[in-house]
């Protein structure tokens, strides 16, 4: 039997078009007079890599330029911009700060400091940095827009409103401040004003999917259900397969008592984001109203499990962003994703932990578990072997590797070896004795398989799985 992973240690959001700190705000590719300067050549290469979205290589080019010219603000800006694109604001922040120190008049550097703080949810620090940007460039529309978002997160709605209105005056063609102004109005219960702001954002950008989705949610608040369905459908047409859009559609359909479309929309939301707790709650209520009690209970159980870990996920995600150089942060984030059934995201987090600390055994073991859940058995075997190479005293890695090897007729000797090592390391584990019983059964060693199975049952007499293993062995021997 496989061993479990060892344990280790609805708010405002920045919309892509609205306030995800567009890269041009803190990354303006510089032009250098001396093309023969090696640092300049690296920065030119970095600019190309940024355009190609090869951010790891761009960051490396920037770091090499910093090594050659530690007095060059542009080099730090390149490093920071690439790290922001990699989702590592905690690593980008010191580089932005150094660029600002080297060139105090450089707007992009201060803007980068603000953007990194905002990504780390340090909104008061972000506001202070945006204010430095605006002191240097009072008509910087994007800075007015983004400082408004920071105020919004802190529920400083009057200041946010003032910032958004200033941004609209400076750039009347930008839909983003209208969209965010609509969110401020909605948060304060000013529904008609919110509808007008979202509508204006859509007029400026007819493909602004987030504005349609926000309008759909607003119409739910206003009990305008047909209009809500229409707005969410338009959002989906412009940005297909967003879980939140389908969740909104499901809510509108459910309140219209259109049960089958509501059910289909909830299921689609969950298909797109398996750990979407609100969607599990909504479908549980819908199943209950339809008299499908067993499915309702299952969905509610899933919801409750997810809701308990929602705060852990938010905290772990922020920790990994703030400390991208800390392997334990990525490993812990992976464990939280795994607990929520998101083994794809868990595998990605463990892979980051390995990149940061390739000598650490635990992330390899955890990656093996995640890849096994995803059906990548070859990758899982490789991960367990890598874990054992780094720490031969991990019984769970030996046990799980034994289970995987037992599926291969040519690897049964390997399976037996690792199963026996696991038991030597943890002789009190019924699970590991069960694994050895399975391996011995696969090798046709019925007496030894029975002995291992009985030991598993002795250690865990109430576990039906171990009784089933013994019955399987006895049946195989009787054939």
LUMPAFI-58260 format. One record per residue (C-alpha): x, y, z; residue number from 1; residue in three letters. Coordinates in nm, 3 decimals. Layout:
N
SITE, X, Y, Z, NUM, Ala
...
//
This chain:
479
SITE, 0.000, 0.000, 0.000, 1, Unk
SITE, 0.129, 0.346, -0.085, 2, Unk
SITE, 0.246, 0.563, 0.203, 3, Unk
SITE, 0.111, 0.913, 0.246, 4, Unk
SITE, 0.316, 1.223, 0.184, 5, Unk
SITE, 0.518, 1.311, 0.495, 6, Unk
SITE, 0.413, 1.635, 0.659, 7, Unk
SITE, 0.641, 1.941, 0.652, 8, Unk
SITE, 0.654, 2.218, 0.795, 9, Unk
SITE, -1.339, 3.713, -0.166, 10, Unk
SITE, -1.136, 4.025, -0.170, 11, Unk
SITE, -1.010, 4.283, -0.412, 12, Unk
SITE, -0.788, 4.140, -0.678, 13, Unk
SITE, -0.553, 4.280, -0.939, 14, Unk
SITE, -0.717, 4.209, -1.272, 15, Unk
SITE, -0.491, 4.150, -1.570, 16, Unk
SITE, -0.607, 4.452, -1.763, 17, Unk
SITE, -0.688, 4.657, -1.457, 18, Unk
SITE, -0.405, 4.634, -1.213, 19, Unk
SITE, -0.167, 4.347, -1.267, 20, Unk
SITE, 0.105, 4.608, -1.290, 21, Unk
SITE, 0.155, 4.599, -1.665, 22, Unk
SITE, 0.516, 4.519, -1.742, 23, Unk
SITE, 0.574, 4.847, -1.925, 24, Unk
SITE, 0.513, 5.037, -1.601, 25, Unk
SITE, 0.825, 4.900, -1.435, 26, Unk
SITE, 1.020, 4.768, -1.732, 27, Unk
SITE, 1.109, 5.010, -2.009, 28, Unk
SITE, 1.380, 4.851, -2.223, 29, Unk
SITE, 1.672, 5.094, -2.214, 30, Unk
SITE, 1.891, 5.209, -2.502, 31, Unk
SITE, 2.267, 5.230, -2.450, 32, Unk
SITE, 2.515, 5.451, -2.626, 33, Unk
SITE, 2.804, 5.205, -2.611, 34, Unk
SITE, 2.698, 4.884, -2.781, 35, Unk
SITE, 3.048, 4.744, -2.726, 36, Unk
SITE, 3.002, 4.753, -2.347, 37, Unk
SITE, 2.966, 4.386, -2.233, 38, Unk
SITE, 2.703, 4.484, -1.977, 39, Unk
SITE, 2.508, 4.666, -2.247, 40, Unk
SITE, 2.526, 4.357, -2.466, 41, Unk
SITE, 2.385, 4.146, -2.182, 42, Unk
SITE, 2.102, 4.391, -2.129, 43, Unk
SITE, 2.025, 4.385, -2.499, 44, Unk
SITE, 2.014, 4.008, -2.481, 45, Unk
SITE, 1.794, 4.035, -2.175, 46, Unk
SITE, 1.550, 4.257, -2.361, 47, Unk
SITE, 1.520, 3.996, -2.636, 48, Unk
SITE, 1.467, 3.722, -2.380, 49, Unk
SITE, 1.194, 3.925, -2.208, 50, Unk
SITE, 1.021, 3.967, -2.545, 51, Unk
SITE, 1.049, 3.590, -2.594, 52, Unk
SITE, 0.905, 3.532, -2.244, 53, Unk
SITE, 1.218, 3.341, -2.144, 54, Unk
SITE, 1.226, 3.500, -1.802, 55, Unk
SITE, 1.470, 3.265, -1.630, 56, Unk
SITE, 1.733, 3.338, -1.894, 57, Unk
SITE, 1.651, 3.710, -1.886, 58, Unk
SITE, 1.707, 3.717, -1.510, 59, Unk
SITE, 2.039, 3.539, -1.557, 60, Unk
SITE, 2.146, 3.793, -1.820, 61, Unk
SITE, 2.056, 4.071, -1.579, 62, Unk
SITE, 2.253, 3.913, -1.296, 63, Unk
SITE, 2.555, 3.879, -1.523, 64, Unk
SITE, 2.522, 4.247, -1.613, 65, Unk
SITE, 2.502, 4.334, -1.242, 66, Unk
SITE, 2.826, 4.141, -1.183, 67, Unk
SITE, 2.996, 4.349, -1.454, 68, Unk
SITE, 2.834, 4.681, -1.366, 69, Unk
SITE, 2.697, 4.688, -1.009, 70, Unk
SITE, 2.635, 5.061, -1.053, 71, Unk
SITE, 2.393, 5.013, -1.345, 72, Unk
SITE, 2.028, 5.062, -1.248, 73, Unk
SITE, 1.909, 4.913, -1.576, 74, Unk
SITE, 2.073, 4.582, -1.489, 75, Unk
SITE, 1.880, 4.560, -1.162, 76, Unk
SITE, 1.561, 4.658, -1.341, 77, Unk
SITE, 1.606, 4.373, -1.588, 78, Unk
SITE, 1.661, 4.124, -1.306, 79, Unk
SITE, 1.360, 4.250, -1.114, 80, Unk
SITE, 1.131, 4.260, -1.417, 81, Unk
SITE, 1.213, 3.899, -1.504, 82, Unk
SITE, 1.163, 3.787, -1.144, 83, Unk
SITE, 0.824, 3.958, -1.133, 84, Unk
SITE, 0.726, 3.771, -1.447, 85, Unk
SITE, 0.839, 3.449, -1.279, 86, Unk
SITE, 0.599, 3.518, -0.993, 87, Unk
SITE, 0.879, 3.596, -0.747, 88, Unk
SITE, 0.807, 3.945, -0.612, 89, Unk
SITE, 1.000, 3.869, -0.293, 90, Unk
SITE, 1.313, 3.824, -0.502, 91, Unk
SITE, 1.233, 4.120, -0.730, 92, Unk
SITE, 1.180, 4.371, -0.451, 93, Unk
SITE, 1.549, 4.409, -0.345, 94, Unk
SITE, 1.652, 4.451, -0.709, 95, Unk
SITE, 1.392, 4.724, -0.765, 96, Unk
SITE, 1.507, 4.893, -0.445, 97, Unk
SITE, 1.869, 4.886, -0.557, 98, Unk
SITE, 1.772, 5.034, -0.895, 99, Unk
SITE, 1.588, 5.313, -0.713, 100, Unk
SITE, 1.889, 5.375, -0.488, 101, Unk
SITE, 2.123, 5.395, -0.787, 102, Unk
SITE, 1.890, 5.621, -0.983, 103, Unk
SITE, 1.651, 5.798, -0.744, 104, Unk
SITE, 1.477, 5.980, -1.029, 105, Unk
SITE, 1.398, 5.657, -1.216, 106, Unk
SITE, 1.018, 5.624, -1.215, 107, Unk
SITE, 1.020, 5.260, -1.325, 108, Unk
SITE, 1.231, 5.162, -1.025, 109, Unk
SITE, 0.993, 5.314, -0.772, 110, Unk
SITE, 0.698, 5.173, -0.963, 111, Unk
SITE, 0.858, 4.830, -0.943, 112, Unk
SITE, 0.900, 4.864, -0.567, 113, Unk
SITE, 0.530, 4.948, -0.542, 114, Unk
SITE, 0.425, 4.663, -0.769, 115, Unk
SITE, 0.631, 4.409, -0.575, 116, Unk
SITE, 0.485, 4.526, -0.244, 117, Unk
SITE, 0.136, 4.500, -0.390, 118, Unk
SITE, 0.198, 4.145, -0.514, 119, Unk
SITE, 0.312, 4.060, -0.160, 120, Unk
SITE, -0.009, 4.218, -0.025, 121, Unk
SITE, 0.191, 4.479, 0.164, 122, Unk
SITE, -0.053, 4.743, 0.050, 123, Unk
SITE, 0.053, 5.025, 0.283, 124, Unk
SITE, 0.411, 4.991, 0.164, 125, Unk
SITE, 0.282, 4.979, -0.194, 126, Unk
SITE, 0.091, 5.303, -0.142, 127, Unk
SITE, 0.402, 5.475, -0.006, 128, Unk
SITE, 0.600, 5.363, -0.311, 129, Unk
SITE, 0.327, 5.473, -0.553, 130, Unk
SITE, 0.331, 5.812, -0.385, 131, Unk
SITE, 0.703, 5.837, -0.463, 132, Unk
SITE, 0.621, 5.758, -0.826, 133, Unk
SITE, 0.357, 6.030, -0.832, 134, Unk
SITE, 0.595, 6.279, -0.673, 135, Unk
SITE, 0.828, 6.220, -0.967, 136, Unk
SITE, 0.552, 6.192, -1.229, 137, Unk
SITE, 0.226, 6.351, -1.108, 138, Unk
SITE, 0.045, 6.263, -1.432, 139, Unk
SITE, 0.135, 5.893, -1.428, 140, Unk
SITE, -0.210, 5.747, -1.502, 141, Unk
SITE, -0.114, 5.387, -1.430, 142, Unk
SITE, 0.024, 5.482, -1.088, 143, Unk
SITE, -0.301, 5.660, -0.998, 144, Unk
SITE, -0.490, 5.350, -1.114, 145, Unk
SITE, -0.275, 5.106, -0.918, 146, Unk
SITE, -0.255, 5.308, -0.598, 147, Unk
SITE, -0.634, 5.303, -0.615, 148, Unk
SITE, -0.625, 4.923, -0.618, 149, Unk
SITE, -0.401, 4.924, -0.310, 150, Unk
SITE, -0.642, 5.159, -0.131, 151, Unk
SITE, -0.929, 4.932, -0.235, 152, Unk
SITE, -0.763, 4.631, -0.074, 153, Unk
SITE, -0.744, 4.830, 0.250, 154, Unk
SITE, -1.110, 4.932, 0.209, 155, Unk
SITE, -1.002, 5.295, 0.184, 156, Unk
SITE, -1.276, 5.358, -0.066, 157, Unk
SITE, -1.271, 5.738, -0.068, 158, Unk
SITE, -0.900, 5.744, -0.151, 159, Unk
SITE, -0.946, 5.468, -0.406, 160, Unk
SITE, -1.228, 5.657, -0.576, 161, Unk
SITE, -1.021, 5.973, -0.595, 162, Unk
SITE, -0.731, 5.780, -0.752, 163, Unk
SITE, -0.950, 5.609, -1.011, 164, Unk
SITE, -1.118, 5.936, -1.110, 165, Unk
SITE, -0.778, 6.099, -1.152, 166, Unk
SITE, -0.663, 5.804, -1.367, 167, Unk
SITE, -0.969, 5.837, -1.593, 168, Unk
SITE, -0.899, 6.206, -1.641, 169, Unk
SITE, -0.536, 6.140, -1.734, 170, Unk
SITE, -0.616, 5.854, -1.972, 171, Unk
SITE, -0.980, 5.863, -2.085, 172, Unk
SITE, -0.926, 5.562, -2.313, 173, Unk
SITE, -0.822, 5.320, -2.035, 174, Unk
SITE, -1.111, 5.098, -1.916, 175, Unk
SITE, -0.924, 4.975, -1.608, 176, Unk
SITE, -1.000, 5.259, -1.363, 177, Unk
SITE, -1.368, 5.250, -1.464, 178, Unk
SITE, -1.374, 4.878, -1.389, 179, Unk
SITE, -1.208, 4.923, -1.051, 180, Unk
SITE, -1.430, 5.220, -0.972, 181, Unk
SITE, -1.725, 4.987, -1.033, 182, Unk
SITE, -1.582, 4.745, -0.778, 183, Unk
SITE, -1.558, 5.026, -0.521, 184, Unk
SITE, -1.920, 5.124, -0.584, 185, Unk
SITE, -2.036, 4.763, -0.555, 186, Unk
SITE, -1.844, 4.713, -0.230, 187, Unk
SITE, -2.033, 5.012, -0.087, 188, Unk
SITE, -2.372, 4.896, -0.211, 189, Unk
SITE, -2.391, 5.168, -0.479, 190, Unk
SITE, -2.522, 4.930, -0.741, 191, Unk
SITE, -2.643, 5.175, -1.006, 192, Unk
SITE, -2.313, 5.362, -0.999, 193, Unk
SITE, -2.129, 5.031, -1.019, 194, Unk
SITE, -2.332, 4.924, -1.321, 195, Unk
SITE, -2.256, 5.253, -1.494, 196, Unk
SITE, -1.882, 5.216, -1.427, 197, Unk
SITE, -1.867, 4.856, -1.552, 198, Unk
SITE, -2.069, 4.952, -1.858, 199, Unk
SITE, -1.830, 5.238, -1.932, 200, Unk
SITE, -1.533, 4.999, -1.906, 201, Unk
SITE, -1.703, 4.771, -2.160, 202, Unk
SITE, -1.773, 5.064, -2.393, 203, Unk
SITE, -1.403, 5.144, -2.391, 204, Unk
SITE, -1.304, 4.780, -2.440, 205, Unk
SITE, -1.583, 4.556, -2.572, 206, Unk
SITE, -1.366, 4.249, -2.508, 207, Unk
SITE, -1.304, 4.323, -2.139, 208, Unk
SITE, -1.411, 3.985, -1.999, 209, Unk
SITE, -1.354, 4.082, -1.635, 210, Unk
SITE, -1.590, 4.376, -1.668, 211, Unk
SITE, -1.865, 4.152, -1.808, 212, Unk
SITE, -1.810, 3.905, -1.523, 213, Unk
SITE, -1.819, 4.186, -1.267, 214, Unk
SITE, -2.141, 4.310, -1.423, 215, Unk
SITE, -2.285, 3.959, -1.401, 216, Unk
SITE, -2.201, 3.939, -1.030, 217, Unk
SITE, -2.348, 4.285, -0.974, 218, Unk
SITE, -2.673, 4.184, -1.144, 219, Unk
SITE, -2.691, 3.885, -0.909, 220, Unk
SITE, -2.675, 4.134, -0.619, 221, Unk
SITE, -2.951, 4.337, -0.786, 222, Unk
SITE, -3.164, 4.025, -0.851, 223, Unk
SITE, -3.152, 4.095, -1.226, 224, Unk
SITE, -3.104, 3.731, -1.309, 225, Unk
SITE, -3.159, 3.730, -1.685, 226, Unk
SITE, -2.918, 4.022, -1.720, 227, Unk
SITE, -2.671, 3.834, -1.502, 228, Unk
SITE, -2.683, 3.527, -1.725, 229, Unk
SITE, -2.632, 3.746, -2.031, 230, Unk
SITE, -2.331, 3.925, -1.879, 231, Unk
SITE, -2.163, 3.603, -1.764, 232, Unk
SITE, -2.223, 3.447, -2.107, 233, Unk
SITE, -2.054, 3.745, -2.270, 234, Unk
SITE, -1.761, 3.711, -2.028, 235, Unk
SITE, -1.729, 3.343, -2.118, 236, Unk
SITE, -1.741, 3.420, -2.489, 237, Unk
SITE, -1.447, 3.656, -2.452, 238, Unk
SITE, -1.239, 3.454, -2.205, 239, Unk
SITE, -1.355, 3.093, -2.219, 240, Unk
SITE, -1.307, 2.843, -1.943, 241, Unk
SITE, -1.272, 3.066, -1.641, 242, Unk
SITE, -1.404, 2.882, -1.338, 243, Unk
SITE, -1.540, 3.199, -1.177, 244, Unk
SITE, -1.752, 3.280, -1.480, 245, Unk
SITE, -1.914, 2.937, -1.478, 246, Unk
SITE, -1.971, 2.963, -1.104, 247, Unk
SITE, -2.149, 3.294, -1.157, 248, Unk
SITE, -2.360, 3.143, -1.435, 249, Unk
SITE, -2.450, 2.853, -1.208, 250, Unk
SITE, -2.568, 3.088, -0.935, 251, Unk
SITE, -2.784, 3.283, -1.177, 252, Unk
SITE, -2.935, 2.967, -1.329, 253, Unk
SITE, -3.001, 2.820, -0.984, 254, Unk
SITE, -3.190, 3.130, -0.873, 255, Unk
SITE, -3.390, 3.115, -1.197, 256, Unk
SITE, -3.469, 2.750, -1.102, 257, Unk
SITE, -3.303, 2.629, -1.421, 258, Unk
SITE, -3.162, 2.327, -1.245, 259, Unk
SITE, -2.992, 2.139, -1.527, 260, Unk
SITE, -2.806, 2.443, -1.670, 261, Unk
SITE, -2.707, 2.534, -1.313, 262, Unk
SITE, -2.577, 2.184, -1.250, 263, Unk
SITE, -2.381, 2.184, -1.575, 264, Unk
SITE, -2.226, 2.522, -1.493, 265, Unk
SITE, -2.125, 2.414, -1.141, 266, Unk
SITE, -1.972, 2.096, -1.277, 267, Unk
SITE, -1.781, 2.293, -1.540, 268, Unk
SITE, -1.648, 2.532, -1.275, 269, Unk
SITE, -1.525, 2.237, -1.069, 270, Unk
SITE, -1.378, 2.071, -1.377, 271, Unk
SITE, -1.179, 2.386, -1.444, 272, Unk
SITE, -1.073, 2.433, -1.082, 273, Unk
SITE, -1.114, 2.117, -0.880, 274, Unk
SITE, -1.049, 2.293, -0.548, 275, Unk
SITE, -1.302, 2.575, -0.602, 276, Unk
SITE, -1.467, 2.565, -0.260, 277, Unk
SITE, -1.756, 2.801, -0.341, 278, Unk
SITE, -1.854, 2.590, -0.642, 279, Unk
SITE, -1.860, 2.274, -0.428, 280, Unk
SITE, -2.083, 2.454, -0.178, 281, Unk
SITE, -2.317, 2.573, -0.452, 282, Unk
SITE, -2.350, 2.231, -0.611, 283, Unk
SITE, -2.410, 2.074, -0.269, 284, Unk
SITE, -2.705, 2.307, -0.214, 285, Unk
SITE, -2.835, 2.236, -0.563, 286, Unk
SITE, -2.811, 1.860, -0.515, 287, Unk
SITE, -2.997, 1.892, -0.187, 288, Unk
SITE, -3.278, 2.090, -0.352, 289, Unk
SITE, -3.300, 1.818, -0.617, 290, Unk
SITE, -3.327, 1.545, -0.353, 291, Unk
SITE, -2.989, 1.392, -0.443, 292, Unk
SITE, -2.882, 1.358, -0.082, 293, Unk
SITE, -2.583, 1.130, -0.130, 294, Unk
SITE, -2.425, 1.361, -0.388, 295, Unk
SITE, -2.513, 1.662, -0.175, 296, Unk
SITE, -2.336, 1.514, 0.125, 297, Unk
SITE, -2.028, 1.425, -0.079, 298, Unk
SITE, -2.010, 1.776, -0.224, 299, Unk
SITE, -2.058, 1.935, 0.118, 300, Unk
SITE, -1.783, 1.718, 0.265, 301, Unk
SITE, -1.549, 1.831, -0.013, 302, Unk
SITE, -1.649, 2.192, 0.044, 303, Unk
SITE, -1.581, 2.173, 0.416, 304, Unk
SITE, -1.238, 2.017, 0.359, 305, Unk
SITE, -1.147, 2.283, 0.105, 306, Unk
SITE, -1.280, 2.569, 0.312, 307, Unk
SITE, -1.066, 2.459, 0.605, 308, Unk
SITE, -0.757, 2.476, 0.388, 309, Unk
SITE, -0.845, 2.792, 0.192, 310, Unk
SITE, -0.662, 3.013, 0.448, 311, Unk
SITE, -0.365, 2.775, 0.450, 312, Unk
SITE, -0.344, 2.795, 0.071, 313, Unk
SITE, -0.353, 3.176, 0.073, 314, Unk
SITE, -0.082, 3.191, 0.340, 315, Unk
SITE, 0.139, 2.928, 0.173, 316, Unk
SITE, 0.107, 3.093, -0.169, 317, Unk
SITE, 0.208, 3.430, -0.028, 318, Unk
SITE, 0.497, 3.274, 0.164, 319, Unk
SITE, 0.633, 3.113, -0.153, 320, Unk
SITE, 0.606, 3.444, -0.339, 321, Unk
SITE, 0.776, 3.631, -0.060, 322, Unk
SITE, 1.056, 3.375, -0.017, 323, Unk
SITE, 1.111, 3.208, -0.356, 324, Unk
SITE, 1.462, 3.111, -0.246, 325, Unk
SITE, 1.323, 2.901, 0.043, 326, Unk
SITE, 1.269, 2.539, -0.061, 327, Unk
SITE, 1.060, 2.463, 0.248, 328, Unk
SITE, 0.808, 2.730, 0.143, 329, Unk
SITE, 0.758, 2.564, -0.196, 330, Unk
SITE, 0.750, 2.220, -0.036, 331, Unk
SITE, 0.483, 2.332, 0.210, 332, Unk
SITE, 0.280, 2.494, -0.067, 333, Unk
SITE, 0.295, 2.163, -0.253, 334, Unk
SITE, 0.169, 1.980, 0.056, 335, Unk
SITE, -0.126, 2.218, 0.084, 336, Unk
SITE, -0.212, 2.170, -0.285, 337, Unk
SITE, -0.185, 1.793, -0.240, 338, Unk
SITE, -0.421, 1.803, 0.059, 339, Unk
SITE, -0.672, 1.983, -0.164, 340, Unk
SITE, -0.641, 1.723, -0.438, 341, Unk
SITE, -0.452, 1.954, -0.677, 342, Unk
SITE, -0.167, 1.718, -0.750, 343, Unk
SITE, -0.077, 1.910, -1.067, 344, Unk
SITE, -0.011, 2.224, -0.866, 345, Unk
SITE, 0.157, 2.021, -0.594, 346, Unk
SITE, 0.400, 1.874, -0.849, 347, Unk
SITE, 0.482, 2.223, -0.977, 348, Unk
SITE, 0.554, 2.347, -0.624, 349, Unk
SITE, 0.773, 2.046, -0.540, 350, Unk
SITE, 0.963, 2.098, -0.864, 351, Unk
SITE, 1.037, 2.457, -0.757, 352, Unk
SITE, 1.155, 2.333, -0.419, 353, Unk
SITE, 1.391, 2.092, -0.595, 354, Unk
SITE, 1.524, 2.370, -0.819, 355, Unk
SITE, 1.602, 2.579, -0.511, 356, Unk
SITE, 1.748, 2.297, -0.301, 357, Unk
SITE, 1.838, 1.997, -0.520, 358, Unk
SITE, 2.006, 1.825, -0.227, 359, Unk
SITE, 1.683, 1.809, -0.024, 360, Unk
SITE, 1.517, 1.465, -0.019, 361, Unk
SITE, 1.163, 1.549, 0.096, 362, Unk
SITE, 1.051, 1.738, -0.217, 363, Unk
SITE, 1.158, 1.446, -0.436, 364, Unk
SITE, 0.950, 1.206, -0.226, 365, Unk
SITE, 0.653, 1.439, -0.238, 366, Unk
SITE, 0.696, 1.483, -0.612, 367, Unk
SITE, 0.689, 1.104, -0.644, 368, Unk
SITE, 0.355, 1.094, -0.463, 369, Unk
SITE, 0.211, 1.374, -0.677, 370, Unk
SITE, 0.327, 1.223, -1.007, 371, Unk
SITE, 0.185, 0.887, -0.902, 372, Unk
SITE, -0.152, 1.053, -0.841, 373, Unk
SITE, -0.126, 1.209, -1.187, 374, Unk
SITE, -0.053, 0.874, -1.350, 375, Unk
SITE, 0.309, 0.950, -1.436, 376, Unk
SITE, 0.448, 0.628, -1.290, 377, Unk
SITE, 0.786, 0.651, -1.460, 378, Unk
SITE, 0.836, 1.002, -1.327, 379, Unk
SITE, 0.721, 0.886, -0.986, 380, Unk
SITE, 0.980, 0.605, -0.981, 381, Unk
SITE, 1.255, 0.851, -1.078, 382, Unk
SITE, 1.148, 1.091, -0.802, 383, Unk
SITE, 1.151, 0.821, -0.533, 384, Unk
SITE, 1.494, 0.702, -0.646, 385, Unk
SITE, 1.618, 1.060, -0.628, 386, Unk
SITE, 1.477, 1.096, -0.276, 387, Unk
SITE, 1.651, 0.774, -0.164, 388, Unk
SITE, 1.978, 0.885, -0.324, 389, Unk
SITE, 1.965, 1.192, -0.100, 390, Unk
SITE, 1.837, 1.018, 0.214, 391, Unk
SITE, 1.844, 0.639, 0.222, 392, Unk
SITE, 1.657, 0.642, 0.556, 393, Unk
SITE, 1.317, 0.745, 0.412, 394, Unk
SITE, 1.095, 0.441, 0.466, 395, Unk
SITE, 0.801, 0.590, 0.278, 396, Unk
SITE, 1.013, 0.638, -0.034, 397, Unk
SITE, 1.135, 0.277, -0.022, 398, Unk
SITE, 0.780, 0.154, 0.035, 399, Unk
SITE, 0.626, 0.353, -0.247, 400, Unk
SITE, 0.906, 0.261, -0.484, 401, Unk
SITE, 0.846, -0.104, -0.397, 402, Unk
SITE, 0.479, -0.069, -0.487, 403, Unk
SITE, 0.562, 0.080, -0.824, 404, Unk
SITE, 0.836, -0.172, -0.902, 405, Unk
SITE, 0.599, -0.457, -0.814, 406, Unk
SITE, 0.389, -0.364, -1.118, 407, Unk
SITE, 0.685, -0.451, -1.344, 408, Unk
SITE, 0.771, -0.820, -1.383, 409, Unk
SITE, 1.133, -0.725, -1.452, 410, Unk
SITE, 1.162, -0.516, -1.134, 411, Unk
SITE, 1.029, -0.759, -0.871, 412, Unk
SITE, 1.371, -0.808, -0.714, 413, Unk
SITE, 1.400, -0.430, -0.681, 414, Unk
SITE, 1.053, -0.420, -0.530, 415, Unk
SITE, 1.139, -0.684, -0.269, 416, Unk
SITE, 1.461, -0.506, -0.174, 417, Unk
SITE, 1.290, -0.171, -0.116, 418, Unk
SITE, 0.994, -0.325, 0.067, 419, Unk
SITE, 1.231, -0.502, 0.307, 420, Unk
SITE, 1.432, -0.182, 0.364, 421, Unk
SITE, 1.111, 0.006, 0.445, 422, Unk
SITE, 1.025, -0.256, 0.711, 423, Unk
SITE, 1.373, -0.248, 0.860, 424, Unk
SITE, 1.335, 0.127, 0.897, 425, Unk
SITE, 0.977, 0.108, 1.027, 426, Unk
SITE, 0.898, -0.243, 1.156, 427, Unk
SITE, 0.579, -0.122, 1.325, 428, Unk
SITE, 0.413, -0.011, 1.000, 429, Unk
SITE, 0.125, -0.235, 0.897, 430, Unk
SITE, 0.122, -0.055, 0.567, 431, Unk
SITE, 0.478, -0.155, 0.487, 432, Unk
SITE, 0.417, -0.519, 0.578, 433, Unk
SITE, 0.118, -0.511, 0.343, 434, Unk
SITE, 0.343, -0.381, 0.065, 435, Unk
SITE, 0.587, -0.666, 0.128, 436, Unk
SITE, 0.296, -0.913, 0.120, 437, Unk
SITE, 0.192, -0.776, -0.221, 438, Unk
SITE, 0.547, -0.795, -0.357, 439, Unk
SITE, 0.589, -1.154, -0.239, 440, Unk
SITE, 0.255, -1.247, -0.390, 441, Unk
SITE, 0.370, -1.099, -0.720, 442, Unk
SITE, 0.684, -1.315, -0.693, 443, Unk
SITE, 0.472, -1.626, -0.627, 444, Unk
SITE, 0.607, -1.665, -0.273, 445, Unk
SITE, 0.273, -1.755, -0.114, 446, Unk
SITE, 0.394, -1.864, 0.230, 447, Unk
SITE, 0.612, -1.558, 0.277, 448, Unk
SITE, 0.334, -1.336, 0.138, 449, Unk
SITE, 0.090, -1.484, 0.391, 450, Unk
SITE, 0.334, -1.427, 0.677, 451, Unk
SITE, 0.375, -1.060, 0.582, 452, Unk
SITE, 0.000, -1.016, 0.544, 453, Unk
SITE, -0.065, -1.165, 0.887, 454, Unk
SITE, 0.189, -0.931, 1.042, 455, Unk
SITE, 0.007, -0.637, 0.879, 456, Unk
SITE, -0.323, -0.763, 1.023, 457, Unk
SITE, -0.168, -0.807, 1.366, 458, Unk
SITE, -0.047, -0.447, 1.363, 459, Unk
SITE, -0.380, -0.311, 1.232, 460, Unk
SITE, -0.652, -0.570, 1.304, 461, Unk
SITE, -0.940, -0.338, 1.216, 462, Unk
SITE, -0.817, -0.245, 0.868, 463, Unk
SITE, -1.029, -0.423, 0.608, 464, Unk
SITE, -0.770, -0.364, 0.334, 465, Unk
SITE, -0.520, -0.586, 0.510, 466, Unk
SITE, -0.778, -0.861, 0.559, 467, Unk
SITE, -0.856, -0.836, 0.189, 468, Unk
SITE, -0.487, -0.876, 0.106, 469, Unk
SITE, -0.467, -1.197, 0.309, 470, Unk
SITE, -0.782, -1.329, 0.140, 471, Unk
SITE, -0.630, -1.249, -0.200, 472, Unk
SITE, -0.312, -1.439, -0.113, 473, Unk
SITE, -0.500, -1.743, 0.013, 474, Unk
SITE, -0.720, -1.745, -0.297, 475, Unk
SITE, -0.420, -1.719, -0.530, 476, Unk
SITE, -0.245, -2.006, -0.354, 477, Unk
SITE, -0.557, -2.225, -0.374, 478, Unk
SITE, -0.573, -2.199, -0.754, 479, Unk
//
